[in-house]
Amino acid sequence: MTAINLLLVLLLVVMTWVGAFGGFFLKKASSFNINMERKAFMLRLLFGVFLYGVSAILNIVALKFLPYTIVFPLTAITYIWTMLISYFLLKEHIGKRKILGVLLIVTGAFVLVS
């Protein structure tokens, strides 16, 4: 693997990781009462939107160098980060069916790319 390809893989991983954290902060924003805790709500909302924006920009950069048929399926990596964030930070229960579903999605993405 060349250094450029390694950088592009790293870019895809960072892009999906940032996007997953964007969703995390939007989830955290949803736990606040907008009328009572407006500042905390807005901070999380804006940070979540910011992270989604950064992820979108990184996606555009990746699309500049890689075909759409590679970049888009590999965004399925986001589901792995989302599951890890849900389990470790949101303390959500992750059942076997969810794990199986994510594994099937990610496997399908890699089959499409290979």
All heavy atoms as an XYZ file, in Angstrom:
906
protein
N       0.850     -1.181      0.000
C       0.000      0.000      0.000
C       0.890      1.236      0.000
O       1.799      1.353      0.813
C      -0.925     -0.042      1.223
C      -1.866      1.131      1.309
S      -3.031      1.050      2.686
C      -4.338      0.120      1.937
N       0.624      2.125     -0.927
C       1.443      3.327     -1.011
C       1.071      4.303      0.105
O       0.032      4.157      0.757
C       1.236      4.021     -2.369
O      -0.108      4.503     -2.418
C       1.512      3.070     -3.521
N       1.928      5.302      0.295
C       1.673      6.302      1.338
C       0.389      7.077      1.048
O      -0.371      7.400      1.967
C       2.863      7.246      1.444
N       0.127      7.348     -0.237
C      -1.096      8.075     -0.610
C      -2.329      7.246     -0.274
O      -3.299      7.760      0.298
C      -1.083      8.417     -2.119
C       0.064      9.363     -2.453
C      -2.421      9.007     -2.554
C      -0.065     10.745     -1.857
N      -2.301      5.965     -0.614
C      -3.442      5.101     -0.295
C      -3.655      4.997      1.204
O      -4.787      4.977      1.678
C      -3.243      3.719     -0.906
C      -3.423      3.723     -2.403
O      -3.999      4.652     -2.961
N      -2.911      2.707     -3.057
N      -2.575      4.927      1.940
C      -2.679      4.874      3.398
C      -3.321      6.151      3.948
O      -4.171      6.105      4.833
C      -1.295      4.650      4.012
C      -1.265      4.320      5.483
C      -2.022      3.032      5.773
C       0.168      4.197      5.954
N      -2.926      7.288      3.370
C      -3.533      8.560      3.788
C      -5.022      8.605      3.448
O      -5.824      9.117      4.231
C      -2.812      9.734      3.121
C      -1.472     10.108      3.730
C      -0.794     11.192      2.896
C      -1.628     10.580      5.163
N      -5.387      8.066      2.304
C      -6.803      8.066      1.919
C      -7.622      7.147      2.825
O      -8.747      7.478      3.205
C      -6.955      7.657      0.452
C      -6.432      8.689     -0.552
C      -6.447      8.128     -1.960
C      -7.239      9.975     -0.470
N      -7.045      6.021      3.186
C      -7.728      5.132      4.135
C      -7.885      5.831      5.476
O      -8.961      5.794      6.094
C      -6.958      3.795      4.278
C      -7.492      2.990      5.450
C      -7.036      2.997      2.996
N      -6.825      6.484      5.910
C      -6.894      7.235      7.171
C      -7.951      8.337      7.086
O      -8.709      8.566      8.031
C      -5.518      7.820      7.511
C      -5.428      8.586      8.814
C      -5.705      7.666     10.001
C      -4.060      9.231      8.956
N      -8.021      9.008      5.950
C      -9.025     10.055      5.742
C     -10.439      9.478      5.862
O     -11.308     10.071      6.515
C      -8.835     10.707      4.365
C      -9.873     11.750      3.967
C      -9.752     12.988      4.825
C      -9.715     12.099      2.496
N     -10.666      8.311      5.261
C     -11.985      7.683      5.351
C     -12.323      7.290      6.793
O     -13.458      7.457      7.240
C     -12.040      6.448      4.444
C     -12.131      6.728      2.950
C     -11.952      5.447      2.155
C     -13.447      7.384      2.616
N     -11.337      6.789      7.507
C     -11.575      6.398      8.905
C     -11.905      7.632      9.748
O     -12.872      7.632     10.521
C     -10.357      5.638      9.479
C     -10.485      5.449     10.977
C     -10.204      4.286      8.782
N     -11.117      8.702      9.562
C     -11.371      9.935     10.328
C     -12.729     10.518      9.947
O     -13.489     10.950     10.819
C     -10.231     10.958     10.098
C     -10.591     12.317     10.670
C      -8.937     10.438     10.708
N     -13.036     10.512      8.658
C     -14.323     11.054      8.192
C     -15.492     10.330      8.864
O     -16.424     10.961      9.360
C     -14.417     10.910      6.675
C     -15.752     11.291      6.090
S     -15.911     10.807      4.372
C     -16.207      9.050      4.524
N     -15.424      9.012      8.896
C     -16.529      8.254      9.485
C     -16.568      8.424     11.000
O     -17.641      8.485     11.599
C     -16.416      6.762      9.120
O     -15.144      6.256      9.535
C     -16.587      6.561      7.625
N     -15.405      8.520     11.615
C     -15.325      8.695     13.067
C     -15.918     10.048     13.471
O     -16.716     10.129     14.414
C     -13.857      8.586     13.495
C     -13.618      8.586     14.951
C     -13.775      7.545     15.804
C     -13.169      9.698     15.738
N     -13.444      7.947     17.083
C     -13.078      9.240     17.066
C     -12.842     11.015     15.439
C     -12.664     10.083     18.091
C     -12.438     11.847     16.466
C     -12.346     11.366     17.765
N     -15.555     11.093     12.738
C     -16.089     12.437     13.026
C     -17.601     12.465     12.805
O     -18.352     13.038     13.604
C     -15.368     13.502     12.163
C     -16.057     14.850     12.257
C     -13.905     13.619     12.587
N     -18.061     11.825     11.750
C     -19.501     11.772     11.490
C     -20.253     11.043     12.585
O     -21.343     11.456     12.997
N     -19.660      9.964     13.090
C     -20.305      9.220     14.173
C     -20.383     10.071     15.438
O     -21.391     10.046     16.152
C     -19.546      7.920     14.445
N     -19.335     10.839     15.706
C     -19.386     11.714     16.879
C     -20.368     12.870     16.675
O     -20.944     13.366     17.647
C     -17.991     12.234     17.251
C     -17.334     11.370     18.286
C     -16.409     10.421     17.920
C     -17.674     11.487     19.620
C     -15.825      9.594     18.857
C     -17.106     10.668     20.570
C     -16.169      9.721     20.194
N     -20.574     13.277     15.438
C     -21.611     14.276     15.160
C     -22.966     13.749     15.597
O     -23.747     14.443     16.256
N     -23.240     12.509     15.248
C     -24.496     11.883     15.665
C     -24.585     11.746     17.176
O     -25.663     11.912     17.762
N     -23.465     11.463     17.804
C     -23.432     11.351     19.268
C     -23.859     12.661     19.919
O     -24.693     12.676     20.838
C     -22.024     10.956     19.728
C     -21.792     11.112     21.195
C     -22.349     10.211     22.105
C     -21.030     12.154     21.680
C     -22.138     10.354     23.462
C     -20.811     12.300     23.040
C     -21.369     11.393     23.930
N     -23.314     13.778     19.443
C     -23.673     15.060     20.063
C     -25.113     15.454     19.758
O     -25.764     16.104     20.577
C     -22.675     16.150     19.656
C     -21.415     16.073     20.457
C     -20.294     15.451     19.955
C     -21.366     16.578     21.745
C     -19.131     15.334     20.703
C     -20.221     16.468     22.512
C     -19.101     15.844     21.990
N     -25.626     15.054     18.617
C     -27.050     15.306     18.352
C     -27.915     14.469     19.287
O     -28.948     14.935     19.774
C     -27.375     15.003     16.893
C     -26.704     15.923     15.869
C     -27.118     15.528     14.460
C     -27.040     17.383     16.138
N     -27.485     13.246     19.553
C     -28.209     12.411     20.522
C     -28.164     13.045     21.902
O     -29.170     13.074     22.622
C     -27.580     11.003     20.540
C     -28.089     10.101     21.623
C     -29.525      9.709     21.415
C     -29.959      8.704     22.487
N     -31.395      8.509     22.474
N     -26.989     13.551     22.290
C     -26.872     14.202     23.602
C     -27.761     15.449     23.664
O     -28.366     15.730     24.695
C     -25.414     14.591     23.882
C     -24.477     13.406     24.068
C     -24.828     12.560     25.255
C     -24.331     13.166     26.527
N     -24.599     12.305     27.694
N     -27.845     16.179     22.567
C     -28.704     17.370     22.544
C     -30.154     16.991     22.745
O     -30.919     17.725     23.378
C     -28.524     18.119     21.220
N     -30.542     15.844     22.238
C     -31.939     15.431     22.351
C     -32.340     15.095     23.777
O     -33.530     15.010     24.079
C     -32.213     14.229     21.444
O     -31.598     13.066     21.968
N     -31.376     14.940     24.669
C     -31.704     14.588     26.043
C     -31.995     15.803     26.917
O     -32.333     15.659     28.084
C     -30.571     13.754     26.657
O     -29.410     14.545     26.778
N     -31.861     17.008     26.357
C     -32.103     18.225     27.140
C     -33.487     18.777     26.856
O     -33.999     18.670     25.744
C     -31.061     19.306     26.810
C     -29.700     18.994     27.356
C     -28.756     18.345     26.579
C     -29.375     19.331     28.651
C     -27.506     18.047     27.079
C     -28.131     19.032     29.173
C     -27.198     18.395     28.387
N     -34.045     19.409     27.882
C     -35.299     20.141     27.721
C     -34.952     21.503     27.134
O     -34.267     22.296     27.777
C     -35.986     20.289     29.086
C     -37.296     21.016     28.978
O     -37.546     21.754     28.039
N     -38.143     20.793     29.973
N     -35.409     21.761     25.926
C     -35.023     22.983     25.217
C     -35.415     24.231     25.992
O     -34.674     25.213     26.030
C     -35.655     23.013     23.811
C     -35.147     21.826     22.996
C     -35.358     24.316     23.105
C     -35.840     21.661     21.660
N     -36.538     24.211     26.653
C     -36.997     25.388     27.379
C     -36.220     25.623     28.670
O     -36.003     26.754     29.072
C     -38.487     25.257     27.690
C     -39.311     25.272     26.428
O     -38.979     25.952     25.455
N     -40.381     24.501     26.426
N     -35.780     24.542     29.304
C     -35.103     24.674     30.601
C     -33.582     24.741     30.464
O     -32.918     25.377     31.261
C     -35.479     23.481     31.493
C     -36.961     23.334     31.745
S     -37.606     24.578     32.841
C     -36.926     24.024     34.376
N     -33.055     24.055     29.491
C     -31.600     23.941     29.360
C     -31.154     24.342     27.957
O     -30.446     23.621     27.292
C     -31.179     22.498     29.660
C     -31.644     22.022     31.019
C     -31.598     20.516     31.141
O     -32.298     19.832     30.380
O     -30.835     20.056     32.000
N     -31.578     25.502     27.549
C     -31.351     25.944     26.172
C     -29.866     26.010     25.808
O     -29.456     25.586     24.727
C     -31.992     27.313     25.950
C     -31.904     27.795     24.514
C     -32.620     29.123     24.365
N     -34.007     28.999     24.748
C     -35.022     28.879     23.895
N     -34.776     28.876     22.623
N     -36.254     28.793     24.312
N     -29.025     26.518     26.720
C     -27.601     26.675     26.413
C     -26.928     25.314     26.206
O     -26.185     25.125     25.229
C     -26.890     27.441     27.523
C     -25.451     27.732     27.213
C     -24.804     28.569     28.306
C     -23.343     28.821     27.966
N     -22.676     29.580     29.004
N     -27.185     24.372     27.108
C     -26.589     23.031     26.975
C     -27.084     22.353     25.706
O     -26.314     21.705     24.989
C     -26.932     22.187     28.201
N     -28.363     22.530     25.419
C     -28.936     21.962     24.199
C     -28.257     22.539     22.966
O     -27.822     21.798     22.067
C     -30.448     22.233     24.149
C     -31.070     21.937     22.826
C     -31.359     20.632     22.460
C     -31.350     22.969     21.935
C     -31.927     20.353     21.226
C     -31.917     22.702     20.713
C     -32.203     21.393     20.352
N     -28.142     23.866     22.919
C     -27.566     24.529     21.740
C     -26.101     24.151     21.543
O     -25.651     23.972     20.407
C     -27.720     26.050     21.858
C     -29.143     26.536     21.679
S     -29.897     26.033     20.107
C     -28.934     26.947     18.943
N     -25.337     24.063     22.636
C     -23.924     23.691     22.512
C     -23.771     22.322     21.872
O     -22.972     22.126     20.953
C     -23.247     23.710     23.877
C     -22.904     25.086     24.425
C     -22.391     24.981     25.858
C     -21.860     25.755     23.544
N     -24.528     21.373     22.346
C     -24.427     20.016     21.792
C     -24.962     19.953     20.362
O     -24.391     19.273     19.511
C     -25.137     19.029     22.703
C     -24.275     18.697     23.916
C     -25.074     18.248     25.089
N     -24.230     18.021     26.249
C     -23.818     18.956     27.078
N     -24.165     20.215     26.867
N     -23.055     18.683     28.113
N     -26.051     20.661     20.137
C     -26.622     20.693     18.795
C     -25.633     21.292     17.792
O     -25.360     20.700     16.736
C     -27.923     21.498     18.784
C     -28.559     21.692     17.404
C     -29.076     20.377     16.862
C     -29.672     22.723     17.492
N     -25.076     22.442     18.137
C     -24.156     23.109     17.219
C     -22.882     22.299     17.019
O     -22.343     22.234     15.904
C     -23.832     24.515     17.720
C     -25.005     25.497     17.666
C     -24.627     26.830     18.299
C     -25.480     25.687     16.237
N     -22.381     21.671     18.085
C     -21.170     20.864     17.939
C     -21.441     19.630     17.075
O     -20.616     19.247     16.240
C     -20.607     20.464     19.306
C     -19.201     19.960     19.225
C     -18.179     20.758     18.732
C     -18.892     18.680     19.623
C     -16.878     20.291     18.642
C     -17.599     18.192     19.540
C     -16.588     19.003     19.037
N     -22.607     19.026     17.253
C     -22.981     17.890     16.418
C     -23.089     18.282     14.950
O     -22.583     17.585     14.071
N     -23.707     19.412     14.683
C     -23.839     19.896     13.306
C     -22.457     20.235     12.740
O     -22.154     19.941     11.570
C     -24.784     21.119     13.255
C     -24.740     21.790     11.898
C     -26.209     20.685     13.597
N     -21.603     20.839     13.578
C     -20.233     21.161     13.151
C     -19.485     19.890     12.741
O     -18.834     19.843     11.688
C     -19.500     21.888     14.282
C     -18.026     22.022     14.041
C     -17.533     22.953     13.134
C     -17.113     21.217     14.718
C     -16.167     23.077     12.906
C     -15.758     21.322     14.499
C     -15.279     22.257     13.584
N     -19.572     18.858     13.579
C     -18.874     17.606     13.259
C     -19.426     16.973     11.985
O     -18.667     16.438     11.169
C     -18.965     16.628     14.429
C     -18.151     17.014     15.667
C     -18.350     16.006     16.784
C     -16.674     17.157     15.336
N     -20.733     17.034     11.807
C     -21.314     16.534     10.557
C     -20.760     17.316      9.356
O     -20.455     16.746      8.304
C     -22.834     16.651     10.567
C     -23.538     15.394     11.007
C     -24.529     15.435     11.958
C     -23.228     14.156     10.445
C     -25.184     14.297     12.376
C     -23.871     13.010     10.847
C     -24.854     13.090     11.812
O     -25.489     11.956     12.204
N     -20.615     18.622      9.533
C     -20.066     19.457      8.461
C     -18.625     19.095      8.144
O     -18.237     18.996      6.970
N     -17.825     18.895      9.191
C     -16.428     18.498      8.984
C     -16.373     17.159      8.258
O     -15.580     16.969      7.326
C     -15.677     18.427     10.339
C     -14.315     17.769     10.174
C     -15.532     19.815     10.935
N     -17.232     16.245      8.668
C     -17.281     14.936      8.020
C     -17.660     15.074      6.540
O     -17.087     14.396      5.678
C     -18.278     14.027      8.744
O     -18.360     12.785      8.108
N     -18.588     15.956      6.240
C     -19.003     16.165      4.845
C     -17.852     16.740      4.019
O     -17.629     16.336      2.875
C     -20.213     17.087      4.794
N     -17.096     17.656      4.619
C     -15.955     18.238      3.899
C     -14.889     17.173      3.645
O     -14.326     17.093      2.542
C     -15.389     19.441      4.680
C     -16.395     20.597      4.630
C     -14.034     19.872      4.121
C     -16.092     21.734      5.576
N     -14.624     16.339      4.652
C     -13.658     15.252      4.468
C     -14.149     14.278      3.402
O     -13.357     13.731      2.623
C     -13.408     14.529      5.789
C     -12.693     15.344      6.866
C     -12.608     14.555      8.159
C     -11.311     15.758      6.400
N     -15.454     14.078      3.357
C     -16.042     13.220      2.326
C     -15.782     13.800      0.933
O     -15.427     13.082      0.001
C     -17.545     13.073      2.583
C     -18.158     11.912      1.833
O     -17.530     11.301      0.989
N     -19.385     11.608      2.154
N     -15.918     15.089      0.806
C     -15.657     15.753     -0.485
C     -14.191     15.590     -0.882
O     -13.871     15.310     -2.042
C     -16.054     17.250     -0.413
C     -17.571     17.360     -0.280
C     -15.545     18.011     -1.622
C     -18.060     18.747      0.093
N     -13.301     15.734      0.101
C     -11.868     15.558     -0.170
C     -11.605     14.116     -0.631
O     -10.870     13.891     -1.602
C     -11.023     15.902      1.076
C      -9.560     15.531      0.863
C     -11.167     17.373      1.417
N     -12.206     13.156      0.054
C     -12.020     11.750     -0.325
C     -12.545     11.495     -1.730
O     -11.922     10.770     -2.522
C     -12.716     10.836      0.684
N     -13.681     12.104     -2.052
C     -14.262     11.908     -3.387
C     -13.406     12.519     -4.480
O     -13.483     12.112     -5.644
C     -15.671     12.492     -3.428
C     -16.720     11.679     -2.683
C     -18.012     12.473     -2.538
C     -16.978     10.360     -3.392
N     -12.572     13.492     -4.133
C     -11.673     14.097     -5.115
C     -10.639     13.077     -5.597
O     -10.198     13.114     -6.734
C     -10.994     15.314     -4.507
C     -10.074     16.052     -5.452
C      -9.522     17.293     -4.794
C      -8.523     17.991     -5.683
N      -9.093     18.976     -6.558
N     -10.261     12.154     -4.708
C      -9.174     11.229     -5.025
C      -9.624      9.784     -5.248
O      -8.855      8.987     -5.775
C      -8.135     11.253     -3.894
C      -7.507     12.594     -3.722
C      -7.912     13.433     -2.700
C      -6.521     13.027     -4.597
C      -7.338     14.684     -2.540
C      -5.941     14.270     -4.445
C      -6.350     15.105     -3.420
N     -10.822      9.452     -4.803
C     -11.295      8.071     -4.908
C     -12.644      8.036     -5.623
O     -13.423      8.988     -5.531
C     -11.458      7.454     -3.512
C     -10.188      7.233     -2.709
C     -10.529      6.864     -1.275
C      -9.351      6.142     -3.352
N     -12.946      6.932     -6.290
C     -14.254      6.815     -6.950
C     -15.393      6.776     -5.926
O     -15.229      6.288     -4.801
C     -14.166      5.475     -7.688
C     -12.738      5.093     -7.696
C     -12.083      5.789     -6.560
N     -16.520      7.260     -6.359
C     -17.714      7.275     -5.513
C     -18.099      5.864     -5.086
O     -18.584      5.648     -3.974
C     -18.852      7.939     -6.293
C     -20.124      8.124     -5.525
C     -20.162      8.925     -4.394
C     -21.299      7.505     -5.934
C     -21.335      9.104     -3.683
C     -22.476      7.676     -5.233
C     -22.485      8.473     -4.116
O     -23.637      8.638     -3.414
N     -17.861      4.896     -5.984
C     -18.215      3.500     -5.686
C     -17.339      2.895     -4.596
O     -17.629      1.814     -4.101
C     -18.119      2.628     -6.947
O     -16.812      2.779     -7.511
C     -19.186      2.988     -7.952
N     -16.277      3.565     -4.226
C     -15.449      3.116     -3.101
C     -15.776      3.916     -1.852
O     -15.956      3.368     -0.767
C     -13.945      3.236     -3.451
C     -13.593      2.198     -4.511
C     -13.083      3.068     -2.211
C     -12.169      2.246     -4.987
N     -15.855      5.229     -1.998
C     -16.048      6.097     -0.827
C     -17.397      5.841     -0.164
O     -17.472      5.655      1.056
C     -15.913      7.586     -1.212
C     -16.279      8.486     -0.042
C     -14.507      7.874     -1.702
N     -18.443      5.821     -0.984
C     -19.776      5.710     -0.374
C     -19.981      4.397      0.378
O     -20.441      4.420      1.528
C     -20.877      5.926     -1.405
C     -22.217      6.127     -0.776
C     -22.516      7.284     -0.091
C     -23.168      5.130     -0.845
C     -23.742      7.451      0.516
C     -24.401      5.292     -0.240
C     -24.689      6.447      0.447
N     -19.646      3.222     -0.184
C     -19.815      1.996      0.613
C     -18.972      1.984      1.886
O     -19.386      1.448      2.908
C     -19.375      0.882     -0.349
C     -19.568      1.451     -1.698
C     -19.268      2.915     -1.571
N     -17.792      2.594      1.823
C     -16.936      2.569      3.012
C     -17.416      3.505      4.123
O     -16.921      3.437      5.248
C     -15.492      2.881      2.628
C     -14.805      1.741      1.875
C     -13.367      2.116      1.535
C     -14.832      0.456      2.680
N     -18.382      4.353      3.814
C     -18.963      5.144      4.901
C     -19.714      4.249      5.883
O     -20.093      4.682      6.962
C     -19.900      6.245      4.377
O     -20.927      5.638      3.603
C     -19.155      7.269      3.559
N     -19.907      2.976      5.510
C     -20.535      2.002      6.420
C     -19.687      1.784      7.668
O     -20.191      1.290      8.675
C     -20.768      0.681      5.702
N     -18.416      2.199      7.617
C     -17.566      2.108      8.808
C     -18.168      2.940      9.942
O     -17.973      2.642     11.115
C     -16.129      2.584      8.480
C     -15.515      1.691      7.410
C     -15.251      2.596      9.727
C     -14.214      2.239      6.850
N     -18.938      3.962      9.565
C     -19.601      4.806     10.567
C     -20.435      3.967     11.532
O     -20.517      4.271     12.723
C     -20.503      5.847      9.873
O     -19.718      6.608      8.972
C     -21.155      6.768     10.881
N     -21.029      2.896     11.029
C     -21.874      2.056     11.891
C     -21.056      1.390     12.996
O     -21.561      1.174     14.098
C     -22.606      1.001     11.060
C     -23.580      1.602     10.087
C     -23.397      1.462      8.720
C     -24.680      2.319     10.535
C     -24.287      2.018      7.830
C     -25.565      2.878      9.652
C     -25.373      2.718      8.295
O     -26.253      3.285      7.421
N     -19.808      1.072     12.706
C     -18.949      0.489     13.747
C     -18.704      1.514     14.841
O     -18.857      1.232     16.032
C     -17.608      0.016     13.145
C     -17.844     -1.099     12.139
C     -16.645     -0.420     14.244
C     -16.611     -1.481     11.351
N     -18.323      2.735     14.434
C     -18.077      3.795     15.437
C     -19.340      4.097     16.226
O     -19.290      4.299     17.436
C     -17.572      5.069     14.760
C     -16.373      4.923     13.900
C     -16.218      5.393     12.625
C     -15.136      4.266     14.210
N     -14.980      5.055     12.146
C     -14.290      4.376     13.089
C     -14.655      3.593     15.329
C     -13.014      3.837     13.066
C     -13.387      3.057     15.305
C     -12.581      3.180     14.184
N     -20.469      4.139     15.523
C     -21.729      4.442     16.194
C     -22.046      3.388     17.251
O     -22.479      3.724     18.368
C     -22.864      4.518     15.161
O     -22.554      5.544     14.218
C     -24.195      4.814     15.824
N     -21.798      2.134     16.925
C     -22.063      1.076     17.903
C     -21.130      1.190     19.108
O     -21.568      1.068     20.258
C     -21.901     -0.298     17.262
C     -22.326     -1.416     18.198
S     -22.178     -3.066     17.531
C     -23.040     -2.952     16.012
N     -19.861      1.477     18.855
C     -18.910      1.627     19.962
C     -19.252      2.839     20.831
O     -19.211      2.766     22.069
C     -17.482      1.737     19.417
C     -16.941      0.477     18.748
C     -15.590      0.748     18.086
C     -16.821     -0.657     19.756
N     -19.596      3.942     20.192
C     -19.975      5.147     20.946
C     -21.243      4.881     21.750
O     -21.338      5.266     22.918
C     -20.177      6.342     19.973
C     -18.827      6.786     19.417
C     -20.892      7.496     20.669
C     -18.942      7.766     18.250
N     -22.193      4.222     21.142
C     -23.444      3.921     21.843
C     -23.191      3.065     23.076
O     -23.770      3.295     24.134
C     -24.409      3.177     20.916
O     -24.736      3.976     19.824
N     -22.326      2.096     22.926
C     -22.052      1.181     24.044
C     -21.235      1.859     25.147
O     -21.605      1.808     26.322
C     -21.327     -0.063     23.528
C     -21.026     -1.060     24.610
C     -22.030     -1.879     25.120
C     -19.754     -1.180     25.145
C     -21.775     -2.785     26.129
C     -19.486     -2.091     26.149
C     -20.491     -2.888     26.636
O     -20.238     -3.790     27.634
N     -20.137      2.495     24.770
C     -19.216      3.022     25.779
C     -19.624      4.386     26.332
O     -19.432      4.656     27.515
C     -17.793      3.106     25.222
C     -17.161      1.753     25.049
C     -16.955      1.226     23.800
C     -16.785      1.002     26.150
C     -16.387     -0.027     23.633
C     -16.211     -0.259     26.005
C     -16.015     -0.776     24.745
N     -20.183      5.261     25.505
C     -20.492      6.604     25.978
C     -21.961      6.793     26.350
O     -22.282      7.556     27.255
C     -20.092      7.642     24.924
C     -18.602      7.666     24.568
C     -18.325      8.744     23.529
C     -17.747      7.872     25.808
N     -22.845      6.124     25.629
C     -24.273      6.283     25.928
C     -24.816      5.137     26.772
O     -25.970      5.148     27.170
C     -25.065      6.384     24.615
C     -24.742      7.606     23.747
C     -25.460      7.509     22.407
C     -25.119      8.888     24.475
N     -23.967      4.138     27.010
C     -24.333      2.982     27.843
C     -25.576      2.271     27.309
O     -26.416      1.798     28.060
C     -24.553      3.399     29.308
C     -23.411      4.173     29.927
C     -22.143      3.368     29.966
C     -21.018      4.173     30.611
N     -19.707      3.678     30.306
N     -25.683      2.227     25.994
C     -26.797      1.522     25.376
C     -26.483      0.030     25.280
O     -25.329     -0.358     25.120
C     -27.079      2.087     23.984
C     -27.639      3.489     24.008
C     -27.986      4.000     22.616
O     -27.803      3.264     21.630
O     -28.437      5.155     22.537
N     -27.520     -0.758     25.347
C     -27.347     -2.203     25.197
C     -27.146     -2.526     23.716
O     -27.912     -2.065     22.858
C     -28.567     -2.942     25.739
C     -28.528     -4.408     25.464
N     -27.660     -5.258     26.113
C     -29.218     -5.156     24.584
C     -27.837     -6.479     25.651
N     -28.786     -6.452     24.724
N     -26.126     -3.300     23.428
C     -25.871     -3.724     22.050
C     -26.072     -5.234     22.012
O     -25.261     -5.997     22.531
C     -24.436     -3.375     21.603
C     -24.141     -1.892     21.808
C     -24.216     -3.806     20.148
C     -24.964     -0.950     20.974
N     -27.159     -5.655     21.414
C     -27.468     -7.078     21.339
C     -26.775     -7.764     20.173
O     -26.156     -7.124     19.315
N     -26.914     -9.078     20.168
C     -26.282     -9.875     19.113
C     -26.829     -9.516     17.735
O     -26.106     -9.514     16.744
C     -26.490    -11.359     19.394
C     -25.740    -11.853     20.598
C     -26.055    -13.313     20.874
C     -25.367    -13.752     22.158
N     -25.773    -15.108     22.569
N     -28.124     -9.219     17.656
C     -28.737     -8.870     16.368
C     -28.151     -7.574     15.815
O     -27.923     -7.447     14.602
C     -30.250     -8.752     16.509
C     -30.903    -10.091     16.814
C     -32.368     -9.968     16.924
N     -32.880     -9.779     15.559
C     -34.141     -9.654     15.266
N     -35.041     -9.665     16.222
N     -34.531     -9.503     14.037
N     -27.909     -6.601     16.693
C     -27.315     -5.344     16.233
C     -25.895     -5.579     15.735
O     -25.485     -5.033     14.701
C     -27.311     -4.306     17.355
C     -28.679     -3.771     17.689
C     -28.607     -2.757     18.802
C     -30.003     -2.275     19.150
N     -30.007     -1.361     20.303
N     -25.158     -6.372     16.486
C     -23.779     -6.676     16.073
C     -23.789     -7.404     14.729
O     -23.031     -7.054     13.820
C     -23.066     -7.514     17.152
C     -22.877     -6.668     18.416
C     -21.718     -8.034     16.647
C     -22.387     -7.458     19.615
N     -24.662     -8.373     14.591
C     -24.764     -9.120     13.338
C     -25.152     -8.192     12.185
O     -24.579     -8.260     11.087
C     -25.766    -10.267     13.465
C     -25.973    -11.108     12.206
C     -24.680    -11.803     11.800
C     -27.084    -12.119     12.423
N     -26.102     -7.324     12.437
C     -26.533     -6.383     11.400
C     -25.407     -5.482     10.932
O     -25.204     -5.287      9.732
N     -24.650     -4.947     11.869
C     -23.527     -4.073     11.507
C     -22.448     -4.862     10.769
O     -21.888     -4.388      9.773
C     -22.950     -3.371     12.763
C     -21.633     -2.679     12.450
C     -23.955     -2.365     13.295
N     -22.190     -6.074     11.234
C     -21.192     -6.904     10.547
C     -21.613     -7.200      9.109
O     -20.789     -7.168      8.189
C     -20.960     -8.208     11.309
C     -20.161     -8.085     12.599
C     -20.097     -9.432     13.326
C     -18.760     -7.571     12.325
N     -22.902     -7.471      8.908
C     -23.389     -7.720      7.542
C     -23.267     -6.476      6.668
O     -22.866     -6.567      5.498
C     -24.837     -8.210      7.591
C     -25.038     -9.630      8.122
C     -26.527     -9.930      8.306
C     -24.401    -10.644      7.200
N     -23.598     -5.324      7.229
C     -23.497     -4.068      6.471
C     -22.045     -3.796      6.075
O     -21.730     -3.492      4.920
C     -24.066     -2.884      7.280
C     -25.578     -3.012      7.406
C     -23.681     -1.552      6.654
C     -26.196     -2.041      8.397
N     -21.154     -3.919      7.047
C     -19.741     -3.631      6.778
C     -19.155     -4.666      5.816
O     -18.404     -4.321      4.901
C     -18.951     -3.573      8.107
C     -17.464     -3.460      7.850
C     -19.439     -2.393      8.947
N     -19.526     -5.925      6.009
C     -19.046     -6.957      5.093
C     -19.539     -6.682      3.671
O     -18.773     -6.780      2.705
C     -19.521     -8.353      5.558
O     -19.032     -8.586      6.870
C     -19.025     -9.438      4.626
N     -20.798     -6.317      3.553
C     -21.343     -5.986      2.237
C     -20.622     -4.815      1.600
O     -20.343     -4.826      0.394
N     -20.283     -3.822      2.400
C     -19.553     -2.660      1.875
C     -18.187     -3.080      1.344
O     -17.772     -2.661      0.259
C     -19.410     -1.596      2.961
N     -17.497     -3.908      2.101
C     -16.167     -4.340      1.662
C     -16.260     -5.259      0.442
O     -15.378     -5.242     -0.408
C     -15.398     -4.995      2.805
C     -14.800     -3.984      3.738
C     -15.398     -3.698      4.945
C     -13.646     -3.297      3.387
C     -14.861     -2.751      5.806
C     -13.102     -2.348      4.229
C     -13.709     -2.071      5.440
N     -17.325     -6.049      0.342
C     -17.513     -6.880     -0.848
C     -17.728     -5.985     -2.078
O     -17.184     -6.248     -3.153
C     -18.703     -7.851     -0.660
C     -19.102     -8.501     -1.976
C     -18.353     -8.910      0.371
N     -18.498     -4.923     -1.901
C     -18.720     -3.987     -3.002
C     -17.425     -3.327     -3.468
O     -17.201     -3.108     -4.653
C     -19.709     -2.896     -2.595
C     -21.176     -3.278     -2.564
C     -22.004     -2.153     -1.975
C     -21.655     -3.595     -3.967
N     -16.569     -3.010     -2.515
C     -15.342     -2.279     -2.826
C     -14.275     -3.191     -3.428
O     -13.526     -2.786     -4.307
C     -14.803     -1.582     -1.553
C     -13.435     -1.007     -1.786
C     -15.780     -0.515     -1.115
N     -14.235     -4.439     -2.981
C     -13.141     -5.324     -3.423
C     -13.355     -5.856     -4.825
O     -14.349     -5.736     -5.447
C     -13.004     -6.489     -2.461
O     -14.188     -7.262     -2.434
